[in-house]
Amino acid sequence: MSRDYMSEAARAFLEQPAPDDLGPLGPDTVGAYRKMAKDEFLPRSERAVAGYGVTVAEVEIGGVPCLDILPPGGEPIGTVLYCYGGGYVTGSAREDLIVSAGLCRHSGARVVAVDYRLAPEHPYPAAIEDGAAVYDVLCREAGAFGIAGESAGGNMALALMQRASAEGLFLPVAAVLLSPWCDLAHGGDSVQANDGRDPTLDLAFVEAAAKMYAGETPREAPGVSPIGGAFGPEFPPTLVTTGTRDLLMSPSIEVTRRMRAAGVSVDLDVYDGLWHVFEFYDELPEAAESLSRCGAHLARHMSGG
């Protein structure tokens, strides 16, 4: 692929006008934010399902609603637990088919996307409890088991692996984290430096979302901010993606550093000029490239490579 760092499509995206201002995120406005996300991403999700040729079914696993996503043709190489993003206050498994359908097709694995409960109606630990209920079923099934998540879903994926390690459960054989929201205390330079440079996420939103999600639990607690939790060499080979405009670039880099220091094999992909979970925007060649690399990472390790 020939391009001068950022693609022309990425440059065009940055030149688009900002979306309508919905006002500060809070319990009274979260419904409007959820509607805006659905309006933006459901059409992209439908396009992804058709384009990747995957099949999607609504199921219940461990008492939690999920989407069961299967690749076209052949026997899946295993199962990936997928955790969607949205600050734990917006989003859904269906809106995240933009990413999960791509991971399914590129990896050749079955993907189970957990439709966990959202704050502020259901603050921490409700979402993690939902993810854990599904994790506990999938990790005991025969075959290879992987995990993936974007933004808040990356937070969940890390929290679930830390829980599994502490409780002696099976750990995945591979993990993918896209712009993981792993530090809800918002440390690091990029949270300030990229506020206003990231076209899809700002500090005011993540601060409000963190307060609604954490509730009475300190935001620094490892269950809420897994960047402060325990890692060990038993954790699976992990691929982390971010971009230089990503509001959460610094936490993505820092969690990579901490995992490596604990003996985990971690690859970090930093895309020049790109923003928070840029993989959501299928007009970008960088999004296609990243999802292909993420799927190949899962396939390689889930196939024993």
C-alpha positions as CSV (number, residue, x, y, z in Angstrom):
1,M,0.0,0.0,0.0
2,S,1.6,3.3,-1.1
3,R,0.8,6.4,0.9
4,D,2.6,9.3,2.6
5,Y,1.9,8.3,6.2
6,M,-1.8,9.2,6.5
7,S,-4.1,8.2,3.7
8,E,-6.1,10.7,1.7
9,A,-9.2,9.2,3.2
10,A,-7.9,10.0,6.7
11,R,-7.0,13.5,5.7
12,A,-10.5,14.0,4.3
13,F,-12.1,12.7,7.5
14,L,-10.2,15.2,9.6
15,E,-11.5,18.0,7.4
16,Q,-15.1,17.1,8.0
17,P,-17.2,19.5,10.2
18,A,-17.6,18.5,13.8
19,P,-20.9,16.7,14.7
20,D,-23.7,18.5,16.4
21,D,-22.9,19.3,20.1
22,L,-25.2,17.4,22.3
23,G,-24.0,19.2,25.4
24,P,-22.2,17.7,28.4
25,L,-22.6,13.9,28.8
26,G,-24.6,13.1,31.9
27,P,-27.5,10.9,33.1
28,D,-30.0,13.3,31.4
29,T,-28.2,13.4,28.0
30,V,-26.8,9.8,27.7
31,G,-29.9,8.8,25.8
32,A,-29.1,11.4,23.1
33,Y,-25.5,10.2,22.9
34,R,-26.7,6.6,22.5
35,K,-29.0,7.6,19.7
36,M,-26.3,9.5,17.9
37,A,-24.0,6.5,18.1
38,K,-26.7,4.1,16.7
39,D,-27.4,6.5,13.9
40,E,-23.8,6.7,13.0
41,F,-22.6,3.1,13.4
42,L,-25.5,0.8,12.7
43,P,-25.4,1.5,8.9
44,R,-21.7,0.8,9.0
45,S,-22.3,-2.4,10.9
46,E,-24.8,-3.6,8.4
47,R,-22.3,-2.8,5.6
48,A,-19.6,-4.8,7.5
49,V,-21.8,-7.9,7.9
50,A,-22.6,-7.9,4.2
51,G,-19.1,-7.1,3.1
52,Y,-17.4,-9.7,5.2
53,G,-20.0,-12.3,4.5
54,V,-20.4,-13.3,8.2
55,T,-23.6,-14.6,9.7
56,V,-24.9,-13.1,12.9
57,A,-27.4,-14.7,15.4
58,E,-28.7,-13.4,18.8
59,V,-28.0,-15.9,21.5
60,E,-27.8,-16.1,25.3
61,I,-24.6,-17.3,27.0
62,G,-24.3,-17.5,30.8
63,G,-27.6,-15.7,31.1
64,V,-26.2,-12.7,29.1
65,P,-27.4,-11.6,25.6
66,C,-24.7,-11.9,23.0
67,L,-24.2,-11.9,19.2
68,D,-22.8,-15.1,17.8
69,I,-20.8,-14.3,14.6
70,L,-19.6,-17.0,12.3
71,P,-17.1,-16.7,9.3
72,P,-18.1,-17.8,5.9
73,G,-17.3,-21.4,5.0
74,G,-15.4,-24.0,6.9
75,E,-15.0,-24.8,10.6
76,P,-14.1,-21.9,12.8
77,I,-10.6,-22.2,14.3
78,G,-11.9,-21.4,17.8
79,T,-13.9,-18.7,19.6
80,V,-13.1,-15.1,20.4
81,L,-14.9,-13.3,23.1
82,Y,-15.5,-9.7,21.9
83,C,-16.1,-6.7,24.1
84,Y,-17.6,-3.6,22.6
85,G,-16.7,0.0,23.4
86,G,-18.6,3.3,24.2
87,G,-17.3,4.4,27.5
88,Y,-19.4,1.8,29.3
89,V,-22.3,4.3,28.8
90,T,-23.1,4.0,25.0
91,G,-22.8,1.4,22.3
92,S,-23.9,-2.2,21.8
93,A,-22.6,-5.5,20.4
94,R,-24.5,-4.8,17.1
95,E,-23.0,-1.3,16.6
96,D,-19.6,-2.9,17.0
97,L,-20.1,-5.4,14.2
98,I,-17.9,-2.9,12.2
99,V,-15.0,-4.3,14.1
100,S,-16.1,-7.8,15.3
101,A,-17.3,-8.9,11.8
102,G,-13.9,-7.9,10.4
103,L,-12.1,-9.9,13.2
104,C,-14.3,-12.8,12.5
105,R,-13.6,-12.9,8.8
106,H,-9.8,-12.1,9.0
107,S,-9.2,-14.7,11.8
108,G,-11.5,-17.4,10.7
109,A,-12.8,-17.7,14.3
110,R,-16.3,-17.6,15.7
111,V,-16.8,-14.3,17.6
112,V,-19.1,-14.0,20.5
113,A,-19.9,-10.3,21.3
114,V,-21.2,-9.8,24.8
115,D,-24.1,-7.2,25.1
116,Y,-23.3,-6.1,28.6
117,R,-25.3,-3.7,30.7
118,L,-24.5,0.1,30.6
119,A,-24.0,2.8,33.1
120,P,-25.3,5.0,34.7
121,E,-28.3,2.6,35.0
122,H,-25.9,-0.3,35.8
123,P,-22.6,1.1,37.2
124,Y,-19.5,-1.0,37.9
125,P,-19.2,-4.0,38.3
126,A,-22.4,-4.8,36.3
127,A,-20.7,-4.8,32.9
128,I,-17.7,-6.9,34.1
129,E,-20.1,-9.3,35.8
130,D,-21.8,-9.8,32.4
131,G,-18.5,-10.3,30.6
132,A,-17.3,-12.7,33.3
133,A,-20.5,-14.8,32.9
134,V,-19.8,-15.2,29.2
135,Y,-16.1,-15.7,29.7
136,D,-16.6,-18.5,32.2
137,V,-18.7,-20.5,29.6
138,L,-16.4,-19.8,26.6
139,C,-13.1,-20.5,28.3
140,R,-14.2,-24.0,29.2
141,E,-15.4,-24.9,25.7
142,A,-13.3,-27.2,23.6
143,G,-11.0,-25.5,21.1
144,A,-8.9,-22.4,21.0
145,F,-10.1,-19.3,22.9
146,G,-9.2,-15.7,22.2
147,I,-10.3,-12.3,23.5
148,A,-10.6,-8.8,21.9
149,G,-12.1,-5.4,22.7
150,E,-12.0,-1.8,21.7
151,S,-11.9,1.2,24.0
152,A,-14.1,0.3,27.0
153,G,-14.1,-3.2,25.6
154,G,-10.3,-3.2,25.8
155,N,-10.8,-2.3,29.5
156,M,-13.1,-5.3,29.9
157,A,-10.8,-7.7,28.1
158,L,-8.0,-6.7,30.4
159,A,-10.1,-6.9,33.5
160,L,-11.5,-10.3,32.5
161,M,-8.0,-11.7,31.9
162,Q,-6.8,-10.3,35.3
163,R,-9.7,-11.9,37.0
164,A,-9.1,-15.2,35.2
165,S,-5.5,-15.2,36.2
166,A,-6.3,-14.4,39.9
167,E,-8.9,-17.2,40.0
168,G,-7.0,-19.8,38.1
169,L,-9.3,-19.9,35.1
170,F,-8.2,-20.7,31.6
171,L,-6.7,-17.7,29.9
172,P,-7.1,-16.9,26.2
173,V,-4.3,-17.9,23.8
174,A,-4.4,-14.5,22.1
175,A,-5.7,-11.0,22.8
176,V,-6.4,-7.9,20.7
177,L,-6.9,-4.4,22.3
178,L,-7.9,-1.5,20.1
179,S,-7.3,1.9,21.8
180,P,-8.0,0.3,25.3
181,W,-9.6,2.6,27.8
182,C,-7.5,1.0,30.6
183,D,-6.9,4.0,32.9
184,L,-10.1,5.8,34.0
185,A,-8.0,8.2,36.1
186,H,-6.8,9.5,32.7
187,G,-3.0,9.7,33.3
188,G,-0.5,10.3,30.5
189,D,0.3,13.1,28.2
190,S,-2.1,12.3,25.3
191,V,-5.2,12.7,27.3
192,Q,-4.4,16.4,27.5
193,A,-2.3,16.9,24.3
194,N,-4.8,15.2,22.0
195,D,-7.9,16.7,23.5
196,G,-9.2,18.7,20.6
197,R,-6.9,16.8,18.1
198,D,-8.8,13.5,18.3
199,P,-11.9,14.0,16.1
200,T,-13.9,11.3,17.8
201,L,-13.2,11.5,21.5
202,D,-12.6,14.3,24.0
203,L,-11.6,14.5,27.7
204,A,-15.0,15.9,28.8
205,F,-16.7,12.8,27.5
206,V,-14.4,10.2,29.1
207,E,-14.3,12.1,32.4
208,A,-18.1,12.1,32.5
209,A,-18.3,8.4,31.4
210,A,-15.7,7.4,34.0
211,K,-17.7,9.0,36.8
212,M,-21.0,7.3,35.7
213,Y,-19.4,3.9,35.2
214,A,-17.2,3.8,38.4
215,G,-20.0,5.0,40.7
216,E,-18.8,4.7,44.3
217,T,-15.7,2.8,43.3
218,P,-12.4,4.8,43.1
219,R,-11.4,5.2,39.4
220,E,-7.9,4.1,40.3
221,A,-9.1,0.6,41.5
222,P,-7.7,-2.1,39.3
223,G,-11.1,-3.5,38.6
224,V,-12.1,-0.2,37.1
225,S,-8.7,0.7,35.7
226,P,-6.9,-2.5,34.8
227,I,-3.7,-0.6,33.9
228,G,-3.1,-0.8,37.6
229,G,-3.9,-4.5,38.0
230,A,-1.6,-7.5,37.9
231,F,0.0,-8.9,34.8
232,G,2.1,-12.0,34.4
233,P,3.8,-14.2,31.9
234,E,0.8,-16.4,31.7
235,F,-1.1,-13.7,29.8
236,P,-1.5,-14.4,26.1
237,P,0.4,-12.8,23.2
238,T,-1.4,-9.4,22.7
239,L,-1.7,-6.9,19.9
240,V,-2.5,-3.3,20.9
241,T,-3.5,-0.6,18.3
242,T,-3.7,3.2,18.7
243,G,-2.9,6.3,16.7
244,T,-0.9,9.5,17.3
245,R,-4.1,11.5,17.6
246,D,-5.8,9.0,19.9
247,L,-6.9,10.6,23.2
248,L,-5.9,7.3,24.8
249,M,-2.6,6.8,23.1
250,S,-0.5,7.3,26.3
251,P,-2.5,4.7,28.3
252,S,-2.3,2.3,25.3
253,I,1.5,2.7,25.3
254,E,1.8,2.5,29.1
255,V,-0.2,-0.7,29.4
256,T,2.0,-2.2,26.7
257,R,5.1,-1.3,28.7
258,R,3.7,-2.7,31.9
259,M,2.6,-6.0,30.3
260,R,6.0,-6.4,28.6
261,A,7.7,-5.7,32.0
262,A,5.6,-8.6,33.4
263,G,6.8,-11.0,30.7
264,V,3.9,-10.7,28.3
265,S,4.6,-10.8,24.6
266,V,2.9,-7.6,23.3
267,D,3.0,-5.9,19.8
268,L,2.1,-2.3,19.6
269,D,0.8,-0.7,16.3
270,V,0.8,3.1,16.4
271,Y,-0.8,4.6,13.2
272,D,0.4,8.1,12.2
273,G,-2.2,10.8,12.4
274,L,-5.0,8.5,13.3
275,W,-7.5,8.7,16.2
276,H,-9.4,6.7,18.8
277,V,-10.5,3.4,17.4
278,F,-10.0,4.5,13.8
279,E,-10.9,0.9,12.8
280,F,-14.6,2.0,13.0
281,Y,-14.3,4.0,9.8
282,D,-14.3,1.6,6.9
283,E,-13.5,4.3,4.3
284,L,-9.9,4.3,5.7
285,P,-7.3,1.9,4.2
286,E,-5.6,2.1,7.6
287,A,-8.8,0.5,9.2
288,A,-8.7,-2.4,6.8
289,E,-5.0,-2.8,7.4
290,S,-5.4,-2.8,11.1
291,L,-8.3,-5.3,11.2
292,S,-6.4,-7.6,8.9
293,R,-3.4,-7.5,11.2
294,C,-5.6,-8.1,14.3
295,G,-7.3,-11.0,12.6
296,A,-4.0,-12.5,11.6
297,H,-2.7,-12.2,15.1
298,L,-5.7,-14.1,16.5
299,A,-5.5,-16.7,13.7
300,R,-1.8,-17.3,14.2
301,H,-1.9,-17.9,17.9
302,M,-5.3,-19.7,18.0
303,S,-4.0,-22.1,15.3
304,G,-0.9,-22.8,17.4
305,G,1.5,-20.7,15.3
